C-alpha cells in the first residue's frame, strides 16, 4: 500500500513538473483572444482586488481597454480559464460575475464627456469582461507626482466642475463610484478629465449581499471613514468626500489626513488634524476652497450632500452672490461632533450593528474600529 502511494506521489510530481509555470499566472498573456477573436490582448495595464485591466485591439484594429472580472480572493486562473478557489467559493464567485455583468450594463448607459465609455460586456473563460474606451493621457496621480504645481487655480476650478458634472450624472443614475481618487481620473491630451475604473461601483437600488458588501476599496487619504467597515451607510456624500480629498491633493500637493485617524481624534475630543484650505491659497473664486473643506468633513451629515449643490456653490460664489443657507450650514458644535463620531465608530462594527456609547467609551470604540480596519486591510 505504501509503495502504491509513493508511486502515485512520484507520478503527480512528474506531471506537475511538466506544467508551464505561466499557466497559473493571474494576467492573460499578449495574443490571447477573447469573444471568438473579436478582441486580442496586447498588454497588461494594472490589477486590483476585483479585476485585471488590459490593453487590447478589437476586430477593426482599434485600441480598447478590457477589464476582466477577477476577484482574486475568490478565484484563480488555470491557463486562461478562471475558476473559484474552492467549492465554498463557487457561489460567491458566480454572484460576483453576475453583479459585474449587471453593473457593466448599467455603466454602458452612462454617456457623458467626462466618464469613460463602456462599449460591450461579455462572458468568456468562465468569467466576464467589459470593453471600454482607451483614453490617451495620464492619470492625475502621475501628473501630481511629476510636478509641484500641476494646475493653475483656473484649471483646477474648470477640472473640478467637470468632475462634479460627471459625479452628479452617475448619482442621478443611482450609482456610487466608491473609488474616486487621483489614479482614477485620467487627463487626456486636451486637458479634459475622465472618470474611470468603476470596479467598486454599486447601484444603490441593489439589494445588499455578502458579495457586494465585500466589494470595498480603501485608499488612505481619499476614502471617507464609512468606507472602512462593511455595513456602514454610504451615499453621494461619500463619493463627494473622495472627490474633495482628490482636489485637496491637487491644490496642496498631498492628500488630507486619513479619515479614520481624523474620526478617532474627533471622538476623543481632540482637534481634527485636517488643515482647511480656506485662507491658505490665493487665486480661487469666493467660496471655492470652503466648499472643498465642507465636502471632506468627517461626519457625512456635515458634508455637502449632492454634486448639484456643490456646483451651485461654485457658480454662485464665482458670481459674487450670497450662498444659500443649505450650502453654508455650520457643522455641529464640538460636543455634538464628538458624540456623533463615537456613535459612528460604534455603528461601523464588523457586524454592522447600531450601538450607542457614552462619550467616555468613545476612545474604546475607536480603537476597536481601527483594529478591525487593520485586520480587513492585511
N, C-alpha and C positions, 0 to 999 in steps of 0.2 A: 504493500500500500504506500509506504514512504517513498519507495523507488518510483512509483507511478506519479505521485505528486511532484517529485523532483523533476521528472521528465516533462510534465505539463508546465512547471515553472520555467524550465530552461527554454521550452518552445515559445512561451509567451515573451520571455526576454529577447529571444531571437527575432520574433515578429516586431516587437516594439523598437528594436534596434534598427529595423529597416524603414520605420516611419519617418517621413520628411519632417524635421523639426518645425518648419514653417507651416505645416498643415494645421497646427493649432494656434497660430498667431491670431491676434484679435482682428487686425485690419485686412481687408481684401487687397490682393496684390494688383499692381497695374496690369491691364489687359483682361481683367475679369469682366465678363459680360453679364448684364442684368436685363431682365424682361425680354428674353429671347434675342439679345443682341441690340436692343434699342438704345441701351446705354453701355459705355465701356469705361471702366475705371482707369484714370490716368495718373492719379497720385493721391496720397494721404494728406488731409488738411489738419484735423485735430480730433480728439476724442474726449468724452466726458463720461459721467456716470450713467447717462441714459442713451448715448448713441455715439456713432463714429461718422465723421464728415469727410467726404472725398471730393476731389475734382474729377470730372468725367466729361466725355463727349457724347452727344446724342447722335441719332442716326443721320442728322443733317450736318454733322461735324461741328456743332456749336458747343462751346464750353458751358457746362452747367455744374451745379453743386448737388451732390447726392448725400442725403442724411439717412443713415441706417439706424433702425431701431435696435439698439444693442445695450440693454440694461445689464451691465457686467456683473452685478450682484446676483442676477437670476439666470444668466446664460453663459455659454461658452461656444467656441467655434470648432467644428470638426471639418477640415478642408474648408469649403465655402459655406456649408450649412450651419445654421445657428440652432443650438439645442439647449433646452433647460438644463441647468447644472445637475439636477436630480429630479426624481419623481415628485418630491414635495414642492419643487419649484415650478412644475409644469403649469398649473392653473394660474399662478401669479404671472408667469411669463406670457402666456396666451392673453391674459387680461391686459397686460401692458401693451402687447402688439395691437390688440383691438382698440385700446384708447389712443395709441399713436396714430392709427389709421383715421379714427374719428376726428382727432384734433387736426390732423393734416388736411382733412376735407374742410374743416371749419376755417383753417388758416387760408386755404385756397380762395375763400370768399373775400378775403381782406385785400382789396385792390386800393393801394394808397401809395403816393410817390415816395414816402419815407418808411415803407415797410417792405421787406424782401418778399418777392413774389413766389408763391408755390404753384408749380405747373402741373404736377402729377403725383399721385400716391399709388403705390402698387406693392404687391407681396411677391417675394422671391426668397429662395434659400431658407424657407421656413421662418422668415421674419418680414418686416415691412420697410419700405423706403419712401422718401419723398424727394422729388426733383425740384430744386429751387434756383432762383436767379444767381448767376455769378456776378458779383459786384467788383469792378476793377478799382480797387482803392486799398486803404489801410484802416485797421481798426483804431478807435480813439485811444485805446490804451497804448498802442505802439507810438502813436503821434505824441501823446503826452510824455512818454518816456524819452523821446528823442530831442526835446527842447524844453526850456524853462518857461517859455511864453508862446504857446502854440497858436493861440487865437486872441484877436483884439476883443474889447468889450462888444463892439457892434457885431462881430462874427459870432460871439458866444450867445448874444441875445437872439440872433437870427436862427442859430442852430437849435437852441432850446425851444423856441416857438415851433419849429418843425417837429421836434421830438414830442412836444406836448400835443400837437395835432395828431400824430401817429398814435400816441397812447390813448387819447380821447377816442379815437376811432376804434381801437381794439376793445376798450372798455364798453363802448356803446354796443359792441357785438357780443358782450357778455364774457369776454376773455381777459384773464390776467396773464401778463407775461411772466412775472415771478423771477426774472433773471436779468433785469436791466442793469448794465454795468458798462464801463468803457470798452471792454473787449467784445461786447455785443452791439456796438454801434460802429458801423463801417462808414467812412467818409470817402466818397468817390472822387474821381479826378476833378469834378466841378465844384467840390466842397459841399455836396449835398449829403446829409447824414441819413443812413439807412438802418433801421432797427432790424436785427437778425436774431437767429437762434431762439426759437420758441419751444425748445426741448422741454422746458419745465412748465410750459403754459398749461392752464387748465380752464375749461369753461365753468363759470360759476354755477351754471344750472345743472352740472353733472352731479349725480349722487356720489358722495364721498365713498371710496372703497379703500381697502388696505393698500392696494397697489398705487392708487392715485395719491393718497396721503403720504406715501413714501417718496413721491417724486418731489424732493426738495433740493434746491441749490442754495448753498450758503457761501457768500463771498464777503470776507471780512472788510468792513468799512462801507459796503453798499447794501447789505441785507438788513432790513428792519428787524427789530427784536422778535416779532411774531413769526418770522421765517424759521427760527431756530429749532422749534419743537413741533412735532406732529400734533395736530388738534387745535393749534392756536388759530383764532379767527383771522382771516386775511381779506383784504378788499382793495379797491382802487387806491386808497391812500398808501397801501403797501408798495405798489409799483411807483407811486409818486415819491416815496421816501428814497427808493433806489435811484430814481431819476435825479432827485435833488442832490444826493450824495455824489452821483456821477459828475454833475456840473459844479459841485463844490470842488472836486478834483480838478476840473478844467480851469477854475479860477485860481485856486490856491497852489496847485501842483501836487496835492496829495489828498487821499480820501479822508473823510471825517473819522473820528474815533469809532471803534467797533461798538455796535448798538447794545450788545449785552453788557459791556463794561459801563456804558452810559446808564443803562437801566439799573444796574447794581448800585452805582453811585447815587442815583436819584432815590432809590428805595432805601438807602442807608442815611438819607438826609444830607448827603454831600452835594456840592455843585456839579452840574452836568459838565463833563470835560470838553464838550463841543464848544468851539470858539466861533461865534457868529460872524458871518460875512459882512453884515451891515456896518457901515462906518469905517471899514478897513480898505476898501478898494474903490478907486475913482473911475469915472467914465461910464458908469451904468445908469440906466433910467431910474427915476424915483421909484422906490418900492421893489425893484428887481431883486436885489440881494436879500431884502427882508422876506420875499416870497420863498426863496430857496431855504432860508433859515426856518421858516414855518413848515415847509414840506418835510424837513428832516427832524422834526421833533420826535422825541422818544415814544410818546403815547399816541396811538392812532387818532384818538378823538381831538388832539390838539393840532393836527396837521391840516393842510389844505385837503379838501375831501374829493375834489374832482379836477381833472386836467382842464376842463372848461373854465372852472373858477380861476385856476392859475393863469390861463390865457387872458381872462378878463383883467386880472390883477396887472399883468404886464401891459395890456393895451391902455387901461385907464391911467396907470402910473406914467407911461410914456407921454400921454396926452396932458398930464398935469392935473387931472381931475381927482377929487376925493375918492378914496377906496371905500366900497360898501362895507357895512358892519360885518357881514358874513365872511369877508376876507381878512379883516383886521382883528377879529375876535382875539382877546388876550388869552394866553394859556391859563390853566388852572393855577390857583395860588400854590405856593411851595408845599404847604402841608397836604393839600389835596393831591398834588402830584406824587408826593411821597407815598401816600396811602394807596393810590391807584397803581403806582408802579409795583409795589409789593404784591398787590392783588393780582396784577398781570402775571407776575412770575408764578404765583400760585396756580393761576389758570393754565399756564403753559407747562404743566407737568407731562410726563410721558404718557400718562393715561388720558390726558386731555380733559380732566375733570375740573370743574369750577371749585375753587376753595376760597375761603376768606381767611384773613390773618390780621392779627393786631399789628400795629406798627412795629412793636418790639420784635416781632417774629420775622420782619421783612428781610433782614440780612440772612437769616437761616434759609428762607425760601429762595433767595437769590443764589446762595451757594449751591443749593440742590439743583436749581435750574442750570447753573453753569456747569455743574458736574455732568448733568445729562447731556448738555451740548457737547462737552468734551468726549463723552462716550460715543455720541452719534457721529462725531467727525473723525473718529480714529481710523 
